[in-house]
Amino acid sequence: MVDFHISVVFQALHSEENYLRIQEDRLTRTNSTVDVATKENLDKLVEIGEKLLKKPVSRVNLKTGLAEPVKNGGTNEDALKRFAKLLSDERKLRQQKLPSSYKGLK
């Protein structure tokens, strides 16, 4: 439900490119709970995450409410790399604009 509402906001603002949500909707009961911290379950979650990275980027279709692949969107892994670069570049730009007295603070 949250993903649908957030998607509506970003699409209404014509900012879809600034929103990336990666999730697996078909987790089993064991995999979806945070209370099962067995090695087996954690290994399974890593496997699920690695598979998610290889899937195509998708967005919620506001008419159907279903996630659909984004044309020319690449994989989730590609999108995460692009998003990380965007955030890194933005941080560098903001740091350049800071007065010199703030640049030494972290």
N, C-alpha and C positions, 0 to 999 in steps of 0.2 A: 504494500500500500504506500509506504513512504517513497519508494522508488518512483511510483507513478506520479505522486504529487510534486516531487522535486523535478522530475522530468517535465512536467507541465510548466513549472516556473521557468526553467532554463529555455524551453522551446518558446514560451511566450516572450521572453527577452531576446530571442534570436541568439542565444549563447550556448547552443547545444555542444559546440566544440570544447567548451570549458567544463563540461560535466562528463565524468567517466565513472560508471558503476559496474563493478565486476562481481557477480555473485552466481552461486550454483543453487538452482531452485529444487534440485532433485536429491538432496542429501537424505541418507537414511536416518532413522531415529538416533542411532548411536553416534553417527558422524555429526549430527546437528547440535548435540549438547556439549556444553563446555565442561561438564562434570566428568567426562570420561577421558582421563589423561593417561591412558595406557599407551605403551609404546606402539602397539598395533594400531590403535585409533589415530595417534598422532602421525604415524607413517602414512596411514590412509588419507589423512587431511593434507599432508604434503603432496601426495599423489594427485589428489583432487585439485589442489592449487596449481600444480604444474600443468595439468590438463586444461585448466581454465585459461592459463596464459596463452595456450595455443589456439584457443577458440577465437572466432571473429568478434570484433567489437559489435555490440548490439545496443539498441535503444528501444524504449517503450513506444509502441505505436499508440498514440492517444485515442485513436478510434476503436482499436481492438483491446487495448490494455496488455498486449503481448509484446515480448521482446523480439525484435527483428534485427538481423545483421545490417550494419551500416555499409552502404555501397562504398567501396574503396577505403574502408575504415581500417583495414589490416587486422592484425591480431591484437588481443588484449596486451600482450607483451610489447608490441610496437607502440601501442597507445600509451602505456605506462612510461616508456622511454621518452616519448614526445612530451608527455605531461611533466615528467621530472625535469626535462630540459627547459620547458617553459617556466616552471617555478624557479629553477636555478637562475635563469636569465633575469627574471623579475626581481629576485633577491639582489643580484649583482647591481641592477639598475637602481634599486632603492638605496643600496649602500653607497653608491656613487653620489647620490643626492643628499646624503646625510652631512651635517656640518662635521668638520674634522674632529671636534671634541667628542663626538659619539662613535666614531669609527673604531676606536680601540675597545669599546664595550661589546660584550657578547652575551 
